[in-house]
Every structure is written in C-alpha cells, then in structure tokens.
Amino acid sequence: MADLLYYYNILSYISFLIEPFTSLLGLPKESSLAIISGMFLNLYAAVAFAAPLDMTVQQWSILAIFLGVCHSLIVESVIIKKLGISYLYSYSLRFFAGLAIAFSATLLPKEFFNSTIGSNTFTKEMYDSVGLMLYHSFYSAILLTIKIVILISSLIFIMEYIKNMKFIKDSKKNISKGFSIMVGMLLGITYGAGILISESSNLKKNDIFLIATFLMICHAIIEDTLLFVIFGADFTMVIAFRLVWAILLTYILTRIYNYKYN
C-alpha cells in the first residue's frame, strides 16, 4: 500500500495541508511533501522527497526531529493500539509533540548544529513499471523479514536467559519494563512490535502507558537519525532533543495519568 502511494505520488495532492507548519518549523514549503510522506509512509520516502532541497544543517536536524517522532503513523498506531493505547492519543501525541520538540530546536542559534557527514549518498529509486516496483518491494521485504526474525529471535533468547538467571528470580524483579524500552529505542515500534506486545502482558496498565508514551517520542533513535545525518543533520542534537523531551513529556503525562486514574 505504501509503495503504491509513493509510486503514484498520491500524497502530493494533500501536501498543502502541511505547508502552514513548515514555516513554523523554519523549513521550506517544498518540504511539506517530505513531511506528509514520512507521516503516512516511512522515513525513506520522506528523505527521497527532501533530498533535492537545499536545506541547512539546522533544517535537516529539525526535519529529523519532527519525523523521528511523527512517522509511519498508520502502521505504528495499530501496534500501539494493541498495547491498549487509543488511536486518538497516539496520533495527537506524536503530531503535537513532534511539532513542539522540532519548534524548540528552531529557537537555538544555527551555530549549535554541526554536520559530520558532508556527502550525499542517498538515491531515489526509479522504476519503469508498477510490476518492477512491486517485485523490488517484495524482494526487499523478504530480506528485511529474515533479518528481523534473526534479530528478534536473538533478543527473545537473551531476554528469556536473563529472566531465568537465579539472582533475577530471587530478587523477583520485573525487567519487562526496561527491556521493552530498550527494544523500542533500538529496534523501533514496527520492528520491535512482537516483543513489545508480548512483554505488555507482564506489565501494569500504567507501566504500558509510560512505555508507550516514551517510545512514541523516542524510538529507533539510532537508525532513524542516521538516515538524516547522511544529508547533514546533527546526530547529537537530534538524539538529545528527542531523548530529553521524551523523558520530560513522559514524566508530565504519566503524572497526569496517575492523578486521573489512581
């Protein structure tokens, strides 16, 4: 579905809805198509549309911050829903938190942002037909699935091994919370979905709310950031903004949640 939307450039017809927010974030209005593609498709589609734009290090960093929080909404919100979090909360938090965090980055002088990679190594895939595009997507999906299965299986094995260690059993500690956060931060919501959903059965409702809130702001923090670093985004600043704001907003929203339901 995502590849078809990308191939036929369908999202370009509604990208004007995002243009008012590009000025708020100090981005060129042409970046609206990149933003809406990232929100409803994935970060690779977003970068493909943003690559031709002549943006500064700060602008690339701001784009990375916003889309790092607010991307692949359709797919990832379904996963978050399986954890017991509503679609309304999921969509609202990621969009408005993404705007707020990215806007805060515009308040810093551009001298605070430094690029460590100066060469552009990303190329937009072009296809001669829908059939070729679907074949390439299917082949890539198979390879990615194999890698994910191997990675997730390894993590599950490690998790079970840690759970069965004598000192963990003796201490009666529930390590599912920390493990879920670690998986989400490293693998992301989509790739880590199986583990996140599985571990949620060992968690209390307020713990799930805390973890989901944190991960919606700060997930796949290395891989997603590096994709934008290729074009000049500041790796340290992007991660710092997402991590600090994730901790702050999670604390505030969890306090509100506990006050309301406890």
PyMOL commands that set and color helices and strands:
alter all, ss='L'
color gray80, all
select helices_A, chain A and resi 2-7+10-13+15-17+19-24+29-40+43-50+57-69+73-82+87-106+110-112+130-163+166-171+176-191+193-202+205-217+221-229+235-261
alter helices_A, ss='H'
color red, helices_A
deselect
rebuild
show_as cartoon
